[in-house]
Amino acid sequence: MAAPFGQRFDQARLINIANGLTATRVLLVPLFAYLLISDRFRLALLVFAVCGTSDMLDGLLARWLRQRTVVGFYLDPIADKLLMATSFVVLAIVKVVPVWLAIMVISRDIFILIGSLLILLLLDSGQIAATGISKGNTAIQILTVIYFLTIRAFPGIWNLFAAGVEERVTEAVVTLCALSTAASGIHYLVIGIRKLSRA
């Protein structure tokens, strides 16, 4: 089977250490959601940290051990999107993040998915490389989740600061996440339109 989009993969093995870490991350998502709903934010923060660590490790192992596989190519981004989508949806349900922000984050991912499928069907190519804006947006979204998990896990932390600091910081975090999400979505829209117009 030809490697997707010209990537080189280890065709001999479908499952390896890197893919095992990615699969573990997927399995931890329901536990993470349960901990959030159960108001156990310290454990949820720990699980989120474990997921983040496994994400870094599986990428490093896949490169160092030359264990890139087709399974990992598709499973890794699915695991990442599943974790982030679950984070924002459940945090919105338990009224930790604004509902509109969760809708914006999920809508962007759905928009990109639909756009990629259209390009795949119309141009026989579904490859849209992650842009710098997209990578920055992902980092900001991760930090946003960590921020809200931390302030709920350790509510007394704001006692160290002056009154009103929490509200201002929270507003800044939400605004930055929203702006970066919007910018990333618009950027992908422009990329998609260019690809279609060149065809």
C-alpha positions in Angstrom: 0.0 0.0 0.0 1.4 3.4 -0.9 2.1 5.7 1.9 -0.3 8.6 2.3 0.9 11.9 0.8 4.4 10.6 0.2 5.2 9.9 3.8 7.5 7.0 4.7 6.1 4.5 7.1 7.2 1.2 8.7 5.0 -1.1 6.7 6.1 -4.2 8.6 4.4 -3.2 11.9 1.0 -1.7 12.5 1.4 -1.4 16.3 4.5 -0.2 18.1 5.4 1.7 21.2 4.6 5.1 19.8 1.1 3.9 18.6 0.6 2.2 22.0 1.1 5.6 23.7 -1.3 7.3 21.3 -3.9 4.6 21.9 -3.5 5.0 25.6 -4.2 8.7 25.2 -7.4 7.9 23.5 -8.4 5.6 26.3 -7.7 8.2 28.9 -10.1 10.7 27.3 -13.3 9.2 28.9 -11.5 9.1 32.3 -10.6 12.8 31.8 -14.2 13.7 31.0 -15.5 11.7 34.0 -13.1 13.5 36.4 -14.2 16.9 35.1 -17.9 16.1 35.5 -17.1 14.7 39.0 -15.5 18.0 40.0 -12.1 16.3 40.6 -10.0 18.9 38.8 -6.7 18.0 40.4 -6.9 14.4 39.0 -8.2 15.8 35.7 -5.2 18.1 35.5 -2.9 15.1 36.2 -4.6 13.0 33.4 -4.3 16.0 31.0 -0.6 16.3 31.8 -0.1 12.5 31.2 -1.9 12.9 27.9 0.4 15.8 26.9 3.5 13.9 27.9 2.4 10.8 25.9 1.8 13.1 22.9 5.4 14.3 23.0 6.8 10.9 23.7 5.0 9.1 20.9 6.2 11.7 18.3 9.8 11.4 19.5 9.8 7.7 19.6 8.2 7.4 16.1 11.1 9.6 14.8 14.0 8.2 16.9 13.0 4.5 16.4 11.8 5.0 12.8 8.5 3.6 13.8 6.2 5.8 11.7 3.2 3.8 10.6 0.0 4.4 8.7 -2.0 3.7 12.0 0.0 6.4 13.8 -0.4 8.9 10.9 -4.2 8.8 11.3 -4.5 7.9 15.0 -2.3 10.7 16.5 -4.3 13.7 15.2 -7.5 12.0 16.0 -6.3 11.5 19.6 -5.3 15.1 19.8 -8.6 16.5 18.5 -10.6 14.1 20.7 -8.8 15.3 23.8 -9.1 19.0 23.0 -12.8 18.7 21.9 -13.6 16.8 25.0 -11.8 19.3 27.2 -13.7 22.3 25.8 -17.1 20.6 25.6 -17.0 19.2 29.1 -15.5 22.4 30.6 -18.4 24.3 29.0 -20.9 21.8 30.4 -19.6 22.2 33.9 -19.6 26.0 33.4 -15.8 26.5 33.6 -15.3 28.0 30.1 -17.8 30.1 28.2 -20.1 28.0 26.0 -19.5 30.2 23.0 -15.7 29.6 23.2 -16.3 25.8 23.2 -18.6 26.2 20.2 -15.9 28.3 18.4 -13.2 25.7 19.0 -15.3 22.8 17.9 -16.7 24.6 14.9 -13.2 25.4 13.7 -12.2 21.7 13.8 -15.4 20.6 12.0 -14.9 23.4 9.4 -11.3 22.2 8.7 -12.4 18.5 8.6 -15.2 19.3 6.0 -12.8 21.4 4.0 -10.2 18.7 3.9 -12.7 16.1 2.8 -13.9 18.4 0.0 -10.4 19.0 -1.2 -9.8 15.2 -1.0 -12.9 14.5 -3.1 -12.5 17.3 -5.6 -8.7 17.4 -6.0 -7.8 13.9 -5.0 -5.5 15.4 -2.3 -6.4 15.8 1.3 -3.1 17.1 2.5 -3.2 20.5 4.2 -0.1 21.0 6.2 -0.3 22.5 9.6 0.5 26.2 9.4 2.4 28.3 11.9 -0.9 30.0 12.9 -2.5 26.6 13.4 0.3 25.3 15.6 0.2 28.5 17.6 -3.5 28.2 18.0 -3.1 24.6 19.2 -0.6 25.7 21.8 -2.9 28.5 23.0 -5.8 26.1 23.3 -3.8 23.7 25.3 -2.6 26.5 27.6 -6.2 27.7 27.9 -7.3 24.2 29.1 -4.4 24.0 31.6 -5.2 27.5 32.9 -8.8 26.6 33.6 -8.0 23.3 35.1 -5.4 24.9 37.3 -7.6 27.6 38.7 -10.3 25.1 39.5 -7.8 22.6 41.0 -6.1 25.2 43.1 -8.7 27.9 43.8 -6.7 29.5 46.6 -3.9 30.5 44.2 -5.6 33.8 43.5 -5.3 34.8 47.2 -1.7 35.6 46.4 -2.7 38.4 44.1 -4.7 41.6 44.3 -8.5 41.6 43.9 -9.8 41.5 40.4 -6.7 39.9 38.9 -8.4 36.5 38.3 -11.2 38.2 36.3 -8.7 40.2 34.1 -6.4 37.2 33.5 -9.4 34.9 32.7 -10.8 37.5 30.3 -7.4 37.8 28.6 -7.0 34.0 28.2 -10.5 33.6 26.8 -9.9 36.5 24.4 -6.5 35.2 23.2 -7.9 31.7 22.6 -10.9 33.1 20.7 -8.8 35.4 18.5 -6.2 32.7 17.7 -9.0 30.2 16.9 -10.7 32.6 14.6 -7.4 33.6 12.9 -6.5 29.9 12.3 -9.9 29.1 10.9 -9.8 32.1 8.5 -6.3 31.2 7.4 -7.3 27.6 6.6 -10.3 29.1 4.7 -7.9 31.1 2.5 -5.7 28.1 1.9 -8.7 26.0 0.9 -10.0 28.7 -1.5 -6.5 29.0 -3.1 -6.3 25.3 -3.6 -9.7 25.1 -5.2 -9.1 28.2 -7.4 -5.8 26.8 -8.7 -7.6 23.6 -9.7 
